[in-house]
Structures are given as C-alpha cells and as structure tokens.
Amino acid sequence: MIEKNIWQKIWQKRLMYLFISPFFLLFIVFQFFPLIYSMILSLYKWNGLGAREYVGFKNYINLFSDQMFLECLENTFFYWALSILMIIPVALIIAAVTFVISSKRIKTYQTILFLPYVSAAVSIGLVFYILFDHNAGFVNNILAAIGFERIPWLVSTKVSKFPVLFLVSWRAIPWYMLIFYSGLQSINRDLFEAAKIDGANPIQNLMNIIIPTIAPLAFFCLINLSIESFRRFAEPQILTGGGPGSSSMTLVQYLYINGFTIFKLGYASAIGYVLTFILIIVSSFQLRIMIKRSKEGV
C-alpha cells in the first residue's frame, strides 16, 4: 500500500521529474558510469582494443615502484604546498587593501584584477612561455639588464616548476581575492573605527579583525585550492610539457600520457583512483581541522 502511494505521488508530479531528468541522465552517462567503469578497469591490463587481462591490484602495486609516478607525485605536492603559501596570503592582502581603500573606481580595479582568472589558460600559457624564453624572454632580459645571468626556466630540471607556479598563482589569485573580498564586506566597519581609536595599526587590524572573521572562508579556499592543485594539467602542459624529463610533470599529466598516449588504460585508471584517494585524505584532514576550530569558537 505504501509503495502504491509512493508511485502515485511520483506520477502526479511526473512533469517536475521530467524537467529535472536531463541532469540525472547526463550525470549517470558522463560521471557515474565512467567512475564505476574506471574502477573496474583499474583491475585490468588493457590497451583499449584487444582482450582485457585481469591483473587484480597489480596496477596499484606497480605504481609505488614506478619512479616517474613517484616524481610526478612529488611535483604535485610541491605545486600544492607552494600554491597555498603564495596564493592564499597574497589574495588576502589584496582583498584587504581593496576593502580598506574607499574609491569610486574600486569596481574598475576589481574588474582589472579579476581578468587573469577569466582569461583562457592556453592563451595565457603561451604568453608566459614567451616571457620565460631563455634567449628572448622578458624575464631573462630584465635579469640580464641588472647584471644577472639568464636562467633556462623552461629547459632546466632545477627551475622548470617555477614558471608553472608563477602562472598558476597569477591566474588563481584574483579568484581567491574575490572570495576574501566578499567575506570582508560582512565585517562591521565600526570595528575598524574602534580599533583606530585604540591605536591599532593595519597589521593589528589584519591579525585581530580580518583573519579571525574570514577564517571559515580561508579553509574553504584551502580545500578548493588543494583540489585544484592535485588536478593541475593545463599550465605545466602548455609551458613545459611536463619536462624536461618529468621534472615539472603532475599526476594528471602522467595519467594523460598513460591513458591517451601509450594506451595503458588500466594503469591510467589506477593513477586516477590513487589521486582521488589522496584528495580524499587531504580534504578530510582539512575539514577535520575546520570543524574542530569551529567547535572551539576560533
């Protein structure tokens, strides 16, 4: 009887379900099915054409003896750590300065600052490729003009990650600046007036008013930036192609090479699930800290 009533209610609201059905159909076809199929595929050795060979967890085991995978994993953690140290503080400082300065042109400044984020990654990557060129690049021309030697930014295993990091930071800072700025707008400006009367300087305002207020937003930005960092592909692919060697290659690039260049589809699927597992661990750890701080009232 209960099941009959449920189906009657569904039938009565069939038009509503019909309107939302495209989302669920697309989700099943393009997300849910690939998610399950890649999990199954990670247990096989397959090139996409011949017969599949069941290997169990051998693909996962082989990853941890694969030196290129380990180097890509190290590179990915490098991008993650340096991105957090560069992007979050700079975005917060720019948002704080923008918030404090009262100007009729502030909207214009915000639009200009936000332009890097909405610019196409490929076109901006090509611009940065020219800027960091060894012989004719603007960066090396500046270094040569002030008496330093030219640095082989894009062809050196020691420094190839830094142009990628600069490009990532340049593109991401405006987005996180906008998030911080929206959080700052919720702060009562009377707090700043009271702090000014008490003789507080800008640094004290930042540490005692701004940062405690936007701490939840900072954790959101931290989690979001972590996910983006572990999914990094376009910037290193355009600037260095992951090279020289694998010195600037990320896990997603290595997944792409295995899946779409040498067609080791089972191995690529295993890389994808290891990456997912890492993201779950990192995000869970950050969420746990955020929940703990919120319970403590920090």
C-alpha positions in Angstrom: 0.0 0.0 0.0 2.8 2.3 0.9 4.7 1.6 -2.4 1.5 2.2 -4.3 1.1 5.7 -2.7 4.7 6.5 -3.5 4.3 5.6 -7.2 1.0 7.6 -7.2 2.8 10.7 -5.9 5.6 10.3 -8.4 3.1 10.0 -11.2 1.2 13.1 -10.0 4.5 15.1 -10.1 5.8 13.5 -13.3 6.2 16.8 -15.1 8.6 18.0 -12.3 10.7 14.8 -12.6 10.7 15.2 -16.3 12.2 18.7 -16.1 15.0 17.6 -13.8 15.6 14.3 -15.6 18.2 15.7 -18.1 20.6 16.5 -15.2 20.4 12.9 -13.8 20.7 11.3 -17.2 23.8 13.4 -18.0 25.2 12.6 -14.6 24.8 8.9 -15.0 26.2 8.8 -18.5 29.2 11.2 -18.1 30.1 10.9 -14.4 28.6 7.9 -12.5 29.2 5.3 -15.3 32.8 6.4 -16.0 33.5 6.5 -12.3 32.4 2.8 -11.8 33.8 1.6 -15.1 37.3 3.2 -14.4 37.3 1.5 -11.0 36.7 -1.9 -12.7 39.2 -1.0 -15.5 42.0 -0.3 -12.9 42.0 -4.1 -12.1 42.8 -5.0 -15.8 45.6 -4.6 -18.2 44.1 -3.2 -21.4 45.1 -1.1 -24.4 41.6 -0.3 -25.5 41.5 -2.7 -28.4 42.4 -6.2 -27.6 41.2 -8.6 -24.9 41.4 -7.4 -21.3 43.7 -9.2 -18.9 42.7 -9.3 -15.2 45.7 -8.4 -13.0 43.9 -7.6 -9.7 45.7 -4.9 -7.7 48.9 -5.3 -9.7 48.5 -1.8 -11.3 48.3 -0.2 -7.9 51.3 -2.1 -6.6 53.4 -1.2 -9.6 52.7 2.5 -9.1 54.9 2.6 -6.0 57.9 1.1 -7.8 57.4 3.4 -10.8 60.0 6.2 -10.4 58.2 8.5 -12.8 55.0 8.2 -10.9 56.8 9.0 -7.6 58.5 12.0 -9.2 55.1 13.2 -10.5 53.6 12.7 -7.1 56.5 14.8 -5.6 55.9 17.5 -8.2 52.2 17.6 -7.4 52.8 18.0 -3.7 55.3 20.7 -4.5 52.7 22.7 -6.5 50.2 22.1 -3.8 52.4 23.4 -0.9 53.8 26.4 -2.8 50.5 27.4 -4.2 49.0 27.6 -0.8 51.9 29.6 0.5 51.8 32.0 -2.4 48.2 32.3 -3.4 46.2 32.5 -0.1 48.3 35.2 1.6 48.6 37.4 -1.5 44.9 37.1 -2.3 44.1 38.0 1.3 46.4 41.0 1.3 45.0 42.3 -2.0 41.4 41.8 -0.8 42.2 43.6 2.5 43.8 46.6 0.7 40.9 46.7 -1.7 38.4 46.6 1.2 40.1 49.3 3.2 40.6 51.8 0.3 37.4 53.7 -0.4 37.3 54.8 -4.0 34.7 55.4 -6.7 36.8 53.4 -9.1 37.1 50.3 -6.9 34.8 48.3 -9.2 37.1 49.1 -12.1 40.1 48.0 -10.1 38.3 44.7 -9.1 37.5 44.0 -12.8 41.1 44.6 -13.8 42.4 42.3 -11.0 39.9 39.6 -12.0 40.8 39.5 -15.7 43.6 36.9 -15.3 41.2 34.3 -13.9 38.7 34.6 -16.8 41.5 34.6 -19.4 41.9 31.3 -21.3 44.6 29.1 -19.8 46.0 28.2 -23.2 46.5 31.7 -24.4 48.0 32.9 -21.1 50.2 29.9 -21.1 51.6 30.8 -24.5 52.3 34.4 -23.2 54.1 33.1 -20.2 56.1 30.7 -22.5 57.3 33.8 -24.4 58.0 35.7 -21.2 60.2 32.9 -19.8 62.0 32.1 -23.0 65.7 31.6 -22.4 67.1 33.9 -25.1 64.4 36.5 -25.9 62.1 36.2 -22.9 61.2 39.4 -21.0 62.1 37.9 -17.6 65.6 37.0 -18.7 66.1 40.4 -20.4 65.3 42.0 -17.1 67.8 39.8 -15.3 70.5 40.5 -17.9 69.8 44.2 -17.7 70.5 44.3 -13.9 73.6 42.1 -14.2 72.4 38.5 -13.6 72.8 35.5 -15.8 70.0 34.3 -17.9 68.1 31.4 -16.4 66.9 28.4 -18.5 63.5 28.5 -16.9 61.7 26.1 -19.3 64.6 23.6 -20.1 66.2 23.1 -16.7 65.2 20.3 -14.4 66.0 22.5 -11.4 63.8 25.5 -12.1 61.2 24.3 -14.6 58.5 24.1 -11.9 58.7 27.8 -11.0 57.3 29.3 -14.3 54.4 26.9 -13.9 53.9 28.0 -10.3 54.1 31.7 -11.3 51.4 31.1 -14.0 49.2 29.2 -11.6 49.5 31.9 -8.9 48.9 34.7 -11.4 45.7 33.1 -12.6 44.3 31.9 -9.3 45.0 34.9 -7.0 42.1 37.1 -8.5 39.5 34.3 -7.8 40.5 33.9 -4.2 40.9 37.6 -3.8 37.2 38.0 -4.8 36.2 35.3 -2.3 38.1 37.0 0.5 36.7 40.4 -0.5 33.1 39.1 -0.3 33.8 37.9 3.2 35.4 41.2 4.2 32.2 43.0 3.2 30.4 41.3 6.0 32.7 42.9 8.6 31.2 45.8 10.5 33.3 48.8 9.7 32.7 50.1 13.2 35.2 47.6 14.4 37.9 49.3 12.4 36.8 52.7 13.8 37.1 51.3 17.3 40.4 49.8 16.6 41.7 53.1 15.2 40.6 54.9 18.4 42.6 52.3 20.4 45.7 53.0 18.2 45.7 49.8 16.2 47.8 49.7 13.1 46.9 48.0 9.8 48.8 44.8 10.7 46.9 44.5 14.0 43.7 45.1 12.1 44.6 42.3 9.8 45.6 39.8 12.6 42.8 40.7 15.1 39.8 41.6 13.0 40.2 40.4 9.4 41.8 37.0 9.7 39.5 35.7 12.6 36.4 36.9 10.7 37.2 35.2 7.4 38.8 32.0 8.9 36.0 29.8 7.6 36.4 31.3 4.1 40.1 30.7 4.3 39.5 27.0 5.0 37.1 26.8 2.0 39.8 28.4 -0.2 42.4 26.0 1.2 40.3 22.9 0.3 39.3 24.3 -3.1 43.0 25.2 -3.9 44.1 21.7 -2.7 41.7 20.1 -5.2 42.8 22.4 -8.0 46.5 21.8 -7.3 46.1 18.0 -7.4 44.2 18.3 -10.7 46.8 20.6 -12.3 47.2 19.9 -16.0 46.9 22.8 -18.4 49.6 25.1 -17.1 52.5 22.6 -17.0 51.3 21.0 -20.2 51.5 24.3 -22.1 54.7 25.7 -20.6 57.0 22.7 -20.3 55.0 19.7 -21.4 55.9 18.2 -18.1 59.6 18.4 -18.9 62.4 18.4 -19.2 62.1 14.7 -18.4 59.4 14.6 -15.8 60.8 17.4 -13.7 57.6 19.5 -13.9 55.0 16.8 -14.6 51.9 16.4 -12.5 50.0 13.3 -11.7 47.2 14.3 -14.1 49.7 14.7 -16.9 51.1 11.3 -16.2 47.6 9.9 -16.2 47.0 11.5 -19.5 50.2 10.0 -21.0 49.4 6.5 -19.9 45.7 6.7 -20.9 45.9 8.7 -24.2 49.5 8.4 -25.5 50.6 4.8 -24.7 47.1 3.5 -24.0 47.7 1.7 -20.7 44.1 2.3 -19.7 44.1 0.1 -16.6 47.3 1.7 -15.3 45.9 5.2 -16.0 42.7 4.3 -14.1 44.8 3.2 -11.2 46.6 6.5 -11.2 43.2 8.3 -11.2 42.0 6.4 -8.2 45.2 6.9 -6.3 44.9 10.6 -7.0 41.2 10.5 -5.8 42.3 8.7 -2.6 45.0 11.4 -1.9 42.4 14.2 -2.4 40.0 12.5 0.0 42.7 12.3 2.7 43.9 15.9 2.2 40.4 17.3 2.1 39.2 15.2 5.1 42.2 16.4 7.1 41.5 20.0 6.3 37.7 19.6 7.1 38.5 18.0 10.4 40.7 20.9 11.4 37.9 23.4 10.3 35.2 21.5 12.3 37.5 21.4 15.3 38.2 25.1 15.1 34.5 25.9 14.7 33.6 23.9 17.8 36.3 25.7 19.7 34.8 29.0 18.6 38.1 30.1 16.9 
